[in-house]
Amino acid sequence: MLILTFFCYMTYHLSRKPFSVVKVDKPSGNHSKNGTWCDFPPFDKSNYKGLFGDLDSAFLLTYAIGMFFSGMIAERVSLRYFLSIGMILCGIFTSMFGLGYFGGIHSLAFYLVSQVLNGLTQTSGWPGVVTCVGNWFGKQRRGLIMGIWNSHTSFGNILGSVIASIFVGYSWGLSFIVPGIIIATMGVICFLLMVDPPHILVQTYTVIFSTFMSDPDDMNLVNHDSSQIKYQSLPNTSESDVINGSEPTKQPEVESKPIGFIGALRIPGVIEFSLCLLFAKLVSYTFLFWLPFYLKSTSSLNATMAGLMSTLFDIGGIFGGITAGLLSDHSGACATTCSLMLLVGAGMMYLFNTYASVSTTVSITLLIITGAFVNGPYALITTAVSADLGTHEVLKGNAKALSTVTAIIDGTGSIGAAIGPYLTGVISKTGWKSVFYMLIAANFSAMILLLRLVKKEVVEIWRNYNSRPKTTKYSTLQEPRA
């Protein structure tokens, strides 16, 4: 399940990258002979940057809004169908943008609609895959497992950039169509291979086996329509009842109902981590959208080399996500781990802006380290923290809250993802130093929002430390034998 969902969400990010690759600056010189760029209205005017910004905003804002609803939908339908249909639709709408090139469509409304529809269908990805992984794997070592698993984001970004770059030079429409075909194909594979979470399977097979072992004459129940077994009201059957072949114990049944939006907000920690992610994702997506441009404008790198160097930020993010997961598993303090990484990340952004121009080696080193501390908290919150909150003890075993909680957290973060790149475009006119001050302030804001949870975790750690049995120098001496 980890491998399947890894490749599923990798293709989601792969299909998001083409537009950031295609919207390159106009090459210098005479463009009249360049059939791949200048002569395609409406992006051939001097306001092309503004049009690209409108398309970015159309995608990011609809993604942020749609995320709040997709989680509640995911709780009420089969995740297998939810993800598969979502991926196929993503493939259609991603390809739709590229088909405008081959169809000679020059209406801005067409491309805005394709971005809006793509943004909405992209929301099927994150709540779906996190719910699958969260329901299949328990809390033990969840941070490490999800830290490694979350590298799908970086791999998807890198592969998406490479695939789009292959075609952008001679037929930019294929930069969208090929990723669209890839994610749609992965949607079909997901439909064929995905299995429902264990809480559904266990209930189904418990009924079958307990019936078979308690009354062999009823063996023909197995041959009945499986859908009647799967969705019927089930008794609470203990493991010993099934193993010993005894009659299942009849207990009052507690039906697990999907949690509502307000109910999810009442889970301790959801509001704090949601607002924290708003600022953390603001920083991360600002680097995602503006880092190549920043590297090109502040150094002698050309566009190709700036794009390749920007992937180092994603590589650092892979290590940051794994490190955050390890620290969280070891300490049991997610908020404290995030806060410390946010603090160090703020310092690393200052160092990167100040000293990255010293040499290429220094720039590469700072870029990787900055990527680790910027994306580390973002990765931890959207994976292990979301899974923990979606299975919080206050839910009393209700497995139908994970998608909603995940969607609320990531949806709030996506608002920051839409705001960050926009603010950068405005503030960068006054200089890049102002942009980095904004990003540093965002990191501090994210850290402040977690202070209440940090205090609670530190008190709990201190209490556990003091409650450990004290050892003295005599405690290791053995009793004399009689």
Secondary structure, 3 states (H helix, E strand, C coil): CHHHHHHHHHHHHHHHCHHHHHCCCCCCCCCCCCCCCCCCCCCCCCCHHHHHHHHHHHHHHHHHHHHHHHHHHHCCCCHHHHHHHHHHHHHHHHHHHHHHHHCCCCCHHHHHHHHHHHHHHHCCHHHHHHHHHHHHCCCCCHHHHHHHHCCHHHHHHHHHHHHHHHHHCCCCCHHHHHHHHHHHHHHHHHHHHCCCCHHHHHHHHHHHHHHHHHCHHHHHHHHCCHHHHHCCCCCCCCHHHHHHCCCCCCCCCCCCCCCCHHHHHCCCCHHHHHHHHHHHHHHHHHHHHHHHHHHHHCCCCCHHHHHHHHHHHHHHHHHHHHHHHHHHHHHCCHHHHHHHHHHHHHHHHHHHHHHCCCCHHHHHHHHHHHHHHHHHHHHHHHHHHHHHHHCCHHHCCCCCCHHHHHHHHHHHHHHHHHHHHHHHHHHHHHCHHHHHHHHHHHHHHHHHHCHHHHHHHHHHHHHHHHCCCCCCCCCCCCCCCC
